[in-house]
């Protein structure tokens, strides 16, 4: 990518990665090759090793002592499967403790890592607030929306265990004149958590309602026009789950960058964006906020929404991280 930035792609030597033993063999092969690459390419240089996931922990054994380790933590690591949750916490704890700096993007995530590493930092999240610039000229309109009457309430996320299906189902059933547009494929990952949350059963139940529209997975370049076709952006994550409560959904900032009002469950990271992000604890509060926003849709608040997105841009995030690690770089 540049003289001092290198991207190393892992690969599967043996197919059928979903099989646990094959996955382990492929990981081992990749780590051995990674060790050789480091020795050949960087034997006389200091390295900043930028880690995004605890599964890279075994690779740390191949780093020199003078290398800097940064853990850029995109999510609160947790599972609703108690056994898996215990394993995840144990693995990640070692990475947090060993890191020179840990960056977290939500209040809950920051408090969690701060207890384990004094060099923890709470950062803005990262979004591209300019994705809607000239989007109508560059991208084709999604023809599906011609068949969906307004108001259109959109929820952009994979259909998996994270969703509060009870609120979504009640909202759609109680308000047949509102149309709900679900953008995201039905996730086959995290099978255990999906089973615990009865995801398949809920999706079948939702599809029986005439005002629920599922668009499936869309390409990234289709997202600006899709969000542009919505009246309100919804965030319907179940906050009884630690993973959700400690999240900071990037789609919120994309809704806002598109000038769309947002109604969210009380995810902690969203509370500071009030009153421009409305918070609903139950179906009644969601209804109240949606009715207000639909009735006052002409209020000139788009610039406030876009300002929130701008404060959480990739540029803002990079600047914050850079300022915090520069003193440690020799």
Residue pairs with C-beta under 8 A, 6 or more apart in sequence:
1 7
6 41
8 34
8 37
10 26
10 30
11 26
11 30
12 26
13 25
13 26
13 29
14 22
14 25
14 26
15 22
16 22
17 23
17 26
27 55
27 58
31 58
31 59
31 62
34 59
34 62
35 62
38 47
38 62
38 63
46 64
46 66
46 67
46 68
46 330
47 63
47 64
47 67
47 68
48 67
48 68
48 70
48 325
48 329
49 59
49 60
49 63
49 67
49 68
49 69
49 70
50 70
50 72
51 69
51 70
51 71
51 72
51 95
51 99
52 71
52 72
52 73
52 74
54 77
54 88
54 91
54 92
54 94
54 95
55 91
56 95
57 91
57 94
57 95
60 69
60 95
60 98
63 69
68 100
68 101
68 325
68 328
68 329
69 98
69 99
69 100
69 101
70 99
70 100
70 101
70 102
70 103
70 321
70 325
71 95
71 96
71 99
71 101
71 102
71 103
72 103
72 321
73 96
73 102
73 103
73 104
73 105
73 109
73 113
74 105
75 109
75 243
75 246
75 247
76 106
76 108
76 109
76 112
76 242
76 243
76 245
76 246
76 247
77 88
77 89
77 92
77 243
78 85
78 88
78 89
78 241
78 242
78 243
78 246
79 85
79 88
79 193
79 243
80 161
80 193
80 196
80 197
80 241
80 243
81 192
81 193
81 196
84 192
84 193
93 116
96 102
96 113
96 116
96 117
97 116
97 117
99 117
99 119
100 119
100 325
100 328
101 119
101 120
101 121
101 324
101 325
101 328
102 113
102 117
102 119
102 120
102 121
103 120
103 121
103 123
103 321
103 324
104 110
104 112
104 113
104 120
104 121
104 122
104 123
105 122
105 123
105 124
105 125
105 126
105 248
105 269
105 317
106 122
106 246
106 247
106 248
106 267
106 268
106 269
107 122
107 268
107 269
108 242
108 245
108 246
108 268
108 269
109 246
109 248
110 120
110 121
110 122
112 246
113 120
114 120
121 320
121 321
121 324
123 317
123 320
123 321
124 311
124 312
124 313
124 316
124 317
124 320
125 248
125 250
125 253
125 269
125 312
125 317
126 250
126 312
126 313
126 314
126 317
126 318
127 250
127 253
127 254
127 257
127 309
127 312
127 313
127 314
128 254
128 257
128 313
128 314
129 253
129 257
129 306
129 309
129 310
129 313
130 257
131 223
131 224
131 254
131 257
131 258
132 224
132 227
132 228
132 257
132 258
132 259
135 224
135 225
135 228
136 225
136 228
138 221
139 221
139 222
139 224
139 225
140 225
141 225
141 229
142 215
142 222
142 225
142 226
142 229
144 213
144 215
145 152
145 229
148 179
148 181
148 213
149 179
150 179
150 231
151 177
151 178
151 179
151 231
151 232
151 294
152 179
152 181
152 229
152 230
152 231
152 232
153 171
153 178
153 179
153 180
153 181
153 230
153 231
153 232
153 234
153 290
154 180
154 181
154 182
154 183
154 226
154 227
154 229
154 230
154 232
154 233
154 234
154 255
154 260
155 163
155 168
155 180
155 181
155 182
155 183
155 184
155 233
155 234
155 235
155 236
156 183
156 184
156 223
156 226
156 227
156 233
156 251
156 254
156 255
157 163
157 183
157 184
157 236
157 237
157 249
157 251
158 184
158 185
158 186
158 187
158 217
159 182
159 184
159 185
159 186
159 187
159 199
159 203
159 214
160 186
160 187
160 189
160 190
160 193
160 194
160 197
160 199
161 190
161 193
161 194
161 196
161 197
161 199
161 241
162 237
162 238
162 241
162 243
162 244
163 199
163 202
163 236
163 237
163 238
164 236
164 237
164 238
164 239
164 265
165 197
165 199
165 202
165 205
165 206
167 236
167 265
167 280
167 282
167 283
167 286
168 180
168 206
168 236
169 202
169 205
169 206
169 209
170 283
171 178
171 180
171 283
171 286
171 287
171 290
172 178
172 180
172 206
172 209
172 211
172 212
173 209
174 283
174 287
175 211
175 287
175 290
176 210
176 211
177 211
178 211
178 290
179 211
179 213
180 211
180 212
180 213
180 234
181 213
181 215
181 229
181 230
182 206
182 212
182 213
182 214
182 215
183 215
183 216
183 218
183 223
183 226
184 216
184 217
185 216
185 217
186 199
186 203
186 216
187 194
187 199
194 200
197 238
206 212
206 214
207 214
215 226
218 226
223 254
224 258
227 233
227 254
227 255
227 258
227 260
228 258
230 255
230 258
230 260
231 260
231 293
231 294
231 297
232 260
232 261
232 262
232 263
232 290
232 293
232 294
233 251
233 252
233 255
233 256
233 258
233 260
233 261
233 262
233 263
234 262
234 263
234 264
235 249
235 251
235 252
235 262
235 263
235 264
235 265
235 267
235 270
236 265
237 244
237 247
237 249
237 264
237 265
237 267
238 244
238 265
239 245
239 265
239 266
239 267
244 265
244 267
245 267
245 268
246 268
247 267
247 269
248 267
248 269
249 267
252 262
252 264
252 270
252 273
252 277
253 308
253 309
253 312
254 309
255 261
255 262
255 305
256 262
256 276
256 277
256 305
256 306
256 308
256 309
257 305
257 306
257 309
257 310
259 302
259 305
259 306
260 305
261 276
261 278
261 293
261 301
261 305
262 270
262 273
262 276
262 277
262 278
262 305
263 277
263 278
263 279
263 280
263 286
263 289
263 290
263 293
264 270
264 277
264 278
264 279
264 280
265 279
265 280
265 281
266 279
266 280
266 281
270 277
270 279
271 279
273 308
276 301
276 304
276 305
276 308
277 308
278 289
278 292
278 293
279 285
279 289
280 286
280 288
280 289
310 316
